[in-house]
Amino acid sequence: MIRWLAVRHGESEWNVEGRIQGQRSGVPLTARGRAQAHAAASQLMAQSVDRIVSSDLERARATAAIIADALARPVEFTPALREQALGSLEGRLASELAAEPVPDGVDITEVRWGGGESVADVHARLRAFVAAVEQDTVRGTVLVVAHEGTIQVLRAVLAGRGHRDVAWDRVTPGEIVDLDTQPGCGNESRTPVGSS
């Protein structure tokens, strides 16, 4: 039996600036973000973590490296845990964006905003990730270090819900989420770390 935990990466420079990050590389953690990663690592030392798998984007890699060092565990990096790709929207200030209409006959979760990925695409990517981990891991605790949207969609995948049924509950930078406790139903064990 696998136990699933997740940690959102620490605060990044673009979180502070209010920029759309998506899959943009080269966005480092702030000093606060590194402190959030260290705080999460300290809290995770009380857990028995058997496997750490992280998004390969810089902000998640840096967070995962801090946690892996504290837990004396190797970390695996994969593009499967990246945030939703948002194409031409990446790098723009969220405050600059205007609402766009959803095309007729399409659910909002199936629109590829900015030419990137839809929520349905992310859901399919994470279904494949979960299947691969479950094939390789018989039992133990798997810690995922990823992004807010990725964690929200992963919750739905683990709960057996589709891409239209994602619970968009806030996940703060550095927050630890126990995904085994009725994921996405408001009953997760959540530990905010260094958030305001």
Secondary structure as GFF3:
##gff-version 3
##sequence-region A 1 196
A	DSSP	beta_strand	2	8	.	.	.	ID=ss1
A	DSSP	alpha_helix	13	17	.	.	.	ID=ss2
A	DSSP	alpha_helix	31	44	.	.	.	ID=ss3
A	DSSP	beta_strand	51	55	.	.	.	ID=ss4
A	DSSP	alpha_helix	58	71	.	.	.	ID=ss5
A	DSSP	beta_strand	75	78	.	.	.	ID=ss6
A	DSSP	three_ten_helix	79	81	.	.	.	ID=ss7
A	DSSP	three_ten_helix	87	89	.	.	.	ID=ss8
A	DSSP	three_ten_helix	94	96	.	.	.	ID=ss9
A	DSSP	three_ten_helix	108	110	.	.	.	ID=ss10
A	DSSP	three_ten_helix	113	115	.	.	.	ID=ss11
A	DSSP	alpha_helix	119	136	.	.	.	ID=ss12
A	DSSP	beta_strand	140	146	.	.	.	ID=ss13
A	DSSP	alpha_helix	148	158	.	.	.	ID=ss14
A	DSSP	three_ten_helix	163	165	.	.	.	ID=ss15
A	DSSP	beta_strand	176	178	.	.	.	ID=ss16
A	DSSP	beta_strand	189	191	.	.	.	ID=ss17
###
